[in-house]
């Protein structure tokens, strides 16, 4: 037998079929590790909301249970049941269609945000929601992910024509959104929008002198917020203990810190938490503290590592990506997701002042859950890999 024949004999061949269904192509393209991490967060969130739901069911003015103690858990289950299919459907879209969908939704929810001062309802002193029959939604939550994708598309156009005024355009859009949010008031969301804009400008290749200048403007803006913005000044003063009476008792972040540390490393057990009943919004803003009390600081560390794994996974996925829009969109969505998690966990750990921001996929909330599912669906669509096309032969060495 010839040398070539001996070599061929040492290999086994496997034919890959030419035809693949759309579902099969999606399955092989999708980042299954990233999808698994997101589903894991959803499962953790359901357990956490079940633990915090009895607190939310109590009317603080009368100290009476007004609804089923698991009412918010059942509602969160519905939100997950709606959001997960939305996320999977969006993840199946080709990149151009996903980009067009995000741009359309950006325009739609921006218009909805403009209507909040006119049609919005006030909850806990903030006017952020629009009431519809049987449903209340927060336009700023839905705007966040599609805003990031739209900005990524605009900034990617600089690679085709450097003369396009996309940076001033994105700046005007961002500042307009920030002005509307500050009136609601919603300082936490404003920080997220501005941080995502700054991150995308940095990734798009803006000269460092301009980045430094924007950083200086940002610091000046924080000083201006403290000087002239009552809501922001009050939150910072409460966090620092400035002007707080000794008889006023602990503020929200102090209560959250006491709750998160009460369970120690292993927690007091599911349903055994007592400090959680002192928390305001235990099922939303301070659900991380409820987890710490009942499941322990080790569970909190594990959740933080899941968020870190999601961010690292996306960044690794982008290492060999060449399309500038895809890099900007995926990195921007990851920045928004990771920053929101950091802020919420930092508030619960008494690192940051209270900002009224949910923990992604874990806190209770229909707007938050559905908006996050849209954002992750877009992220999964942008990080998909091209499938194997056509019939070809895969050659594998058999070891002989």
Secondary structure, DSSP 8 states (H G I E B T S, - for coil): --HHHHHHHTEEEEEE-S---HHHHHHHHS-HHHHHHHHHHHHHHHHHHHHHHHHHTEETTTTEE-S-TTHHHHHHHHHHHHHHHHHHHHHTS-HHHHHHHHHHHHHHHHHHHHHHHHHEEEETTEEEEEEETTEEE-HHHHHHHHHHHHHHHHHHGGGT-TTS-HHHHHHHHHHHHHHHHHHHT-HHHHHHHHHHHHHHHHHTT--HHHHHHHHHHHHHHHHHHHHH-HHHHHHHHHHHTTT--GGG---HHHHHHHHHHHTTTT-S-TT--SGGGG-TTTTTTTHHHHHHHHH-HHHHHHHHHHHHHHHHHHHHHTTT---HHHHHHHHHHHHHHHHHHHHHHHHHTTSS-------TTTS--HHHHHHHHHHHHHHHHHT------S-EEEEEE---
